[in-house]
């Protein structure tokens, strides 16, 4: 009986340490995300590619997600229960968006030498009620508008969690570059 109690106590202590390590990792990710966003400056270029203006982007924080608005959209904002059609490029986030792991955006695929399974680069449509969407992406998409270009960045706490998915390590912070085509509420 004493051995069983000792084993259970050791397992509980190990789980507690692991849980604390994961929470510390998430806090570190969120700090790196904040640093990246605070240092981000957008460059507005003319037709010839010359920088004509530099500005800080608008940032929307929503339930653990950070939406960095690169170009404003128009019309009604996406609300809970709505659906959104968009192109995307998904990156593992370290101190900035780094490893591309998925995209349906032709220019991004070509510039990264990326091969995707959908050769005609169709936009995807997601319903915000879909439980298969990561919490971070769902929270970041809320409030987007048709025509908006943004980055949605969130820690592993709101991502895939303990699951490894292809090239995405477990508990990774993620960044999605999003080009919204349309919304429907």
N, C-alpha and C positions, 0 to 999 in steps of 0.2 A: 504494500500500500504506500509506504514512504517513497519507494522508487517511482511509482506512478505520479504521486503529487510533485516530486522533484522534477520529473520529466515535463509535466504540465506547466509548472512554474517556469522552467527554462524555455519552453516553447512560447509562453506568453511574453516573457522578457524579450526574446528574439523578435517576435512579431511587433512588439512595441517599439523596439529600436528600428526595425525596418520601416514601420509606419512613420516614425519621426524622421528618418532619413529621406523618405519620399516627400514629406511635407517641406523639409528643408530644401530639397531639390526644386520643388515647385516654387518656393519663395525666391530662390536664386534665379529661376527662369523668369519670374515676374519682374524682378529687379532688372535683368538684362533687357527685357522687353521695354520697360519704362525708359531705360537709358537710350536704347535705340530710337524710340519715338521722340524723346526730348531732343535728340541730336539731329533729327531728320529735317532736311530742308528740301523743298520741291523746287525744281528749276523749270521755269516757263520759257519755252524756246520759240523763235520765229520760224518761218518756213525754211530758212537756210540752216537751221540748227543752232543759231546763236542764242545764248541765254539772254533774255530780255528782262527777267524778273526772278527773284528768289523769294520764297515765302514758306512760313511754317504751315503745315497742313492742319485742317480741322480734325480733331480726334474725338470719337464718341466711345465712351466706356459703358459697357452694358453686361452685367452679370459675369464678370471675369473675362470678357472679350474686349478687345480694343480695335475699333474700326478707324483706320487712317484714310481719310477721304482725299483722293488724289484729284479727281474731277467730280464736280457736283452732278447729280442727276436732276430730273425734273418730275413734277407731278406728285401723286400720292405716295406716301411712304409705306413700305411693306409692314403689315401688322401681323400679330400672332394669328395663326390659322391661314395666312395667305400663302401664295406660292411665288417663286421667283425663277426666272430663266436667265442663265448666265454662262459665261466662259470663266475658266479658272486656271490657275497654276498653283499647285500645292508644294510647299517647301518645309523641310525640317528647319526650325529656327534655333540657332545657337546664340550668337550675339547679333545676328542679322539673318535674313532669309538665306539659307545656304543650299542644301541638297534638294533639288527638284525631285519629287516623288510621283507626281501625277499632273497631267494637264490635258485640256481639250482646246487650248488656245494655239492656233497655228503658228503665229510669230514666235511665241515662247518656245514651242516644240522645236521649230527650225533653228532658232538661235542657240539652243542647248543641245542640238544633235539628238533630240529625243524622238523615239518612235512610240506612237500610241496605238491602241487597238482600234480606235475609231478614226479611220483615215479621212473622213469627210468633215471632221472637226465640228460636230454638232454641239450646240449649246445644251446644257442640262437644265431640267426643270425639277425643282425640289419644293415639296410642301413642308412648311415649317413645323407641322405636326408630326412629320415622319420621325419615328423614334430611332431610325438607323443613322441619322445625321449626328455628328458629334455635337455635344452641348456648346462648345466654343464656336463652331461654325454657325449653328442655329442662332445663338445669341448675337453674333456679329452681323448676320444677314438682316436681322430685325431692324427696320428703319431705313433700309436702302431704298433708292429710287431708280426708276428706269433711266439708263444712260450713265449711271454712277460708275466710277472706277475707284476701287478702294483696296486696301489691304486689311485683312482680318487676322489679328495675331493674338494667341492665347497660350497659356502654359499647358503642360501635360495634364494638369488637374481637370481641364475641360476638353481634353482630346481623346486619344484612344486608350488612355489608362495603361493597365498592365499588359495589354495586348500588343504584340509586334505585328505590324502589317506590312509585308513586303520589305521595302527599304526603310521603313519608318520604325526606329527603335521604340520599345515600350516607354511610356511616360514622357515622350518628347513634346517640347513646345512646337507649335505649328504656326505657319503663316500661309494664308491663302490670298493671292492676288486675284481680285474679282472684277469682271467686266459685266455689269448688269444689263441685260437686254430688255427685260420687261418684268413687271410684277402684276399680281392679281390678288386682290383682297376679297 
